[in-house]
């Protein structure tokens, strides 16, 4: 039988004890130059609007198909190319897959600024708390309050819920007062008392005097 060409080798038929050519084929495919790893098709990145440098950076971090989808979602919601790459780098530094692109998109669409979104990402609060942050922004609470809440949550400190803060705003309490209540660590179980006091005519200044801080 003539020699068999395989992966740059010429294999002659020798099959002592019934060794099969199929086994030789698999052995050959493990040799250097024969083994080929299929790379992820990142065509979607090319058509997403990301610039060439950012696409190359993402390819260099071996983004997965799911991560590409998440990045594109964030990009289409308005996230900059640079910050798209930064989010992947953050995920890699935590040894986690990047899966919060849709959460990022929802924050941006709710009106949370890009710098605030990136600070939330640095605090690792997007996946765990991004939904409440979206609700807070839609209720008219500022990025400053959202960030103050996020910092306290990341440190495991007492915080007022977004719903409680929205209720305070609805009974006419000022933004600066809400921010002070968050900074002072007023726990959420005080929210019904604060609402009751407000309805009895207490001013913002009186409420702040009741909660001097130190929680």
C-alpha positions in Angstrom: 0.0 0.0 0.0 1.4 3.5 -0.8 2.5 5.9 2.0 -0.4 7.9 3.6 0.2 11.7 3.9 -1.1 13.1 7.2 -0.3 16.5 8.8 3.0 16.8 7.0 4.0 13.2 7.9 4.2 10.2 5.7 2.7 7.3 7.6 3.3 3.8 6.3 0.8 1.1 7.1 2.1 -0.9 9.9 -0.4 -2.3 12.3 1.0 -4.8 14.7 -1.6 -6.5 16.8 -4.4 -4.7 14.9 -3.5 -1.1 15.5 -6.0 1.0 13.6 -5.3 3.9 11.3 -8.0 5.8 13.2 -5.8 5.7 16.3 -2.9 7.0 14.2 -5.1 9.8 12.9 -5.9 11.0 16.5 -2.3 10.8 17.4 -1.3 12.9 14.4 -3.8 15.6 15.3 -2.2 16.1 18.7 1.2 16.9 17.1 2.4 20.5 16.8 1.3 22.1 13.6 -1.7 19.8 13.3 -3.7 21.0 16.3 -5.9 24.0 15.6 -7.9 25.9 18.1 -10.9 27.7 16.7 -11.0 31.3 17.6 -14.1 33.2 18.6 -15.8 35.0 15.8 -15.9 38.6 16.9 -17.4 39.9 13.7 -20.2 41.5 15.8 -17.6 43.7 17.5 -16.5 45.0 14.1 -20.1 46.2 13.3 -20.9 47.5 16.8 -19.2 50.8 16.4 -16.2 50.0 18.6 -12.9 51.4 17.3 -10.1 49.1 16.1 -7.9 49.6 19.2 -10.7 48.6 21.5 -11.6 45.6 19.5 -8.0 44.4 19.5 -7.8 45.0 23.3 -11.0 42.8 23.8 -9.6 40.1 21.5 -6.4 40.1 23.5 -8.4 39.4 26.6 -10.1 36.3 25.0 -13.6 37.5 25.3 -16.3 34.9 25.1 -19.3 34.9 22.8 -21.5 35.9 25.8 -19.2 38.7 26.8 -19.2 40.1 23.3 -23.0 40.2 23.5 -22.8 42.0 26.9 -20.2 44.5 25.6 -22.3 45.3 22.5 -25.3 45.9 24.7 -23.4 48.4 26.9 -21.9 50.1 23.8 -25.3 50.5 22.1 -26.6 52.2 25.3 -23.9 54.8 25.0 -20.9 53.5 27.0 -17.6 54.7 25.5 -15.2 52.3 23.8 -12.6 52.9 26.6 -15.0 52.0 29.3 -16.2 48.9 27.5 -12.6 47.7 27.7 -12.3 48.8 31.3 -15.4 46.7 32.3 -13.8 43.5 30.8 -10.5 44.3 32.6 -12.4 44.7 35.9 -14.0 41.3 35.4 -10.7 39.7 34.5 -9.1 41.2 37.7 -11.9 39.5 39.7 -11.5 36.3 37.8 -15.1 36.5 36.8 -16.9 36.5 33.4 -18.3 39.9 32.3 -22.1 39.5 32.5 -23.4 43.0 33.6 -23.6 44.6 30.2 -27.4 44.7 30.2 -27.3 46.2 33.8 -24.9 48.9 32.6 -27.2 49.6 29.6 -30.3 50.0 31.9 -28.4 52.4 34.2 -27.4 54.6 31.3 -30.8 54.6 29.8 -32.3 55.6 33.2 -30.1 58.7 33.1 -27.2 57.6 35.4 -24.1 59.3 34.1 -21.2 57.2 32.6 -18.7 58.3 35.3 -21.2 57.2 38.0 -21.8 53.8 36.2 -18.1 53.2 36.2 -17.7 54.0 39.9 -20.5 51.5 40.6 -18.5 49.0 38.5 -15.4 49.7 40.5 -17.3 49.2 43.7 -18.7 45.9 42.3 -22.3 47.1 42.9 -23.8 46.8 39.4 -24.8 43.2 39.3 -25.9 43.1 43.0 -27.6 46.5 43.2 -27.9 48.0 39.8 -31.7 47.4 39.6 -32.4 49.4 42.7 -30.0 52.1 41.4 -32.1 52.3 38.2 -35.3 52.7 40.2 -33.7 55.4 42.3 -32.6 57.4 39.3 -36.1 57.1 37.7 -37.6 58.4 41.0 -35.5 61.5 40.6 -32.7 60.8 43.1 -29.4 62.1 42.1 -26.2 60.3 41.1 -24.6 61.7 44.2 -27.1 59.9 46.4 -26.8 56.7 44.4 -23.0 56.7 44.8 -23.2 57.5 48.5 -25.6 54.5 48.9 -23.2 52.3 46.8 -20.2 53.2 48.9 -22.0 52.3 52.1 -23.4 49.1 50.7 -19.9 48.0 49.5 -18.7 48.5 53.1 -21.6 46.6 54.6 -22.9 49.7 56.4 -26.5 50.7 57.2 -28.4 52.3 54.4 -31.8 53.6 53.6 -33.5 51.8 50.7 -34.1 53.5 47.4 -37.8 53.1 48.0 -37.6 54.9 51.4 -35.5 57.8 49.9 -38.1 58.1 47.1 -40.9 58.3 49.7 -38.9 61.1 51.5 -38.6 63.0 48.2 -42.4 62.6 47.6 -43.2 64.2 51.0 -41.1 67.3 50.0 -37.8 66.6 51.7 -34.8 68.3 50.0 -32.1 66.5 48.0 -29.4 67.8 50.5 -31.4 66.4 53.4 -31.7 63.0 51.8 -28.0 62.9 51.1 -27.2 63.8 54.7 -29.5 61.0 56.0 -27.6 58.5 53.8 -24.2 59.8 54.9 -25.3 59.7 58.6 -26.1 56.0 58.3 -29.8 56.2 59.2 -31.1 52.6 59.0 -34.1 51.8 56.8 -36.2 50.8 59.8 -36.3 54.5 60.7 -38.1 55.3 57.4 -41.7 55.0 58.8 -40.8 57.3 61.7 -39.3 59.9 59.4 -42.4 59.9 57.1 -44.6 60.2 60.2 -42.6 63.2 61.5 -42.7 64.9 58.2 -46.5 64.5 57.9 -46.7 66.1 61.4 -45.0 69.1 60.1 -41.4 68.5 61.0 -38.9 70.5 58.9 -35.8 69.0 57.2 -33.7 70.7 59.9 -35.6 69.1 62.7 -35.4 65.7 61.2 -31.6 66.1 60.7 -31.2 67.1 64.3 -33.0 63.9 65.3 -30.5 61.9 63.4 -27.1 63.5 64.0 -25.1 60.5 62.6 -22.8 57.9 64.0 -24.8 54.9 62.8 
